[in-house]
């Protein structure tokens, strides 16, 4: 079953290679005001200009498929906009 997630998060750690950017981001849940950390992966695709590379400290709208990896949320996405 495919699950998706859309959240605004702050990029806290980022490592970049030729084809992928990966690291951690954090978001605050509105009702409880708790902060949650999640892993992220951005796959570079040179055919689409809208797929911008981001940096640590950027506030980003994340949207895409997610998985739980060792009880940690991991967002894997192709489209990320600052």
C-alpha positions as CSV (number, residue, x, y, z in Angstrom):
1,X,0.0,0.0,0.0
2,X,1.4,3.4,-1.0
3,X,1.2,6.2,1.6
4,X,1.9,9.9,1.0
5,X,2.8,12.8,3.2
6,X,2.9,16.6,2.7
7,X,4.5,18.7,5.4
8,X,6.5,21.9,5.7
9,X,9.8,21.2,7.4
10,X,13.1,22.8,8.3
11,X,16.2,21.0,6.8
12,X,18.6,20.5,9.6
13,X,21.3,18.2,8.1
14,X,22.0,17.6,4.4
15,X,24.5,15.5,2.5
16,X,24.7,15.9,-1.3
17,X,26.1,13.5,-4.0
18,X,25.8,13.5,-7.7
19,X,22.3,12.0,-8.0
20,X,20.8,12.4,-4.5
21,X,20.5,14.8,-1.5
22,X,19.7,13.1,1.8
23,X,19.6,14.1,5.4
24,X,17.2,15.1,8.2
25,X,14.4,17.7,8.6
26,X,12.1,18.7,11.4
27,X,8.5,19.8,11.6
28,X,6.2,20.9,14.5
29,X,2.8,19.2,14.9
30,X,0.2,22.0,15.3
31,X,-2.1,20.5,17.9
32,X,0.5,19.1,20.4
33,X,3.3,21.5,19.5
34,X,5.7,18.6,19.5
35,X,8.7,18.5,17.1
36,X,9.3,15.5,14.9
37,X,12.4,14.7,13.0
38,X,12.3,12.7,9.7
39,X,14.8,11.6,7.1
40,X,14.6,12.8,3.6
41,X,15.9,11.9,0.1
42,X,15.7,14.1,-2.9
43,X,16.4,12.4,-6.3
44,X,18.0,14.8,-8.8
45,X,16.3,14.9,-12.2
46,X,17.9,17.3,-14.7
47,X,14.9,17.1,-17.0
48,X,12.8,19.2,-14.7
49,X,13.7,22.8,-13.8
50,X,11.2,22.9,-10.9
51,X,13.3,20.3,-8.9
52,X,15.4,22.7,-7.0
53,X,18.3,21.7,-4.8
54,X,17.9,22.9,-1.2
55,X,20.4,23.7,1.6
56,X,20.5,23.3,5.4
57,X,18.3,25.9,7.0
58,X,15.7,26.0,4.2
59,X,12.0,25.8,5.0
60,X,10.7,23.3,2.4
61,X,7.3,21.9,1.4
62,X,7.9,18.2,1.3
63,X,5.5,16.0,-0.6
64,X,5.8,12.4,-1.6
65,X,5.8,8.8,-0.6
66,X,7.0,7.8,2.8
67,X,8.2,4.7,4.7
68,X,9.0,3.9,8.3
69,X,12.6,2.7,8.6
70,X,13.4,1.4,12.1
71,X,10.5,3.5,13.6
72,X,11.8,6.6,11.9
73,X,9.8,8.4,9.2
74,X,11.6,8.6,5.8
75,X,10.2,10.9,3.1
76,X,11.3,10.0,-0.5
77,X,10.3,12.6,-3.0
78,X,11.0,13.7,-6.5
79,X,9.4,17.2,-6.3
80,X,10.6,19.6,-3.7
81,X,10.0,23.4,-3.8
82,X,11.5,26.1,-1.6
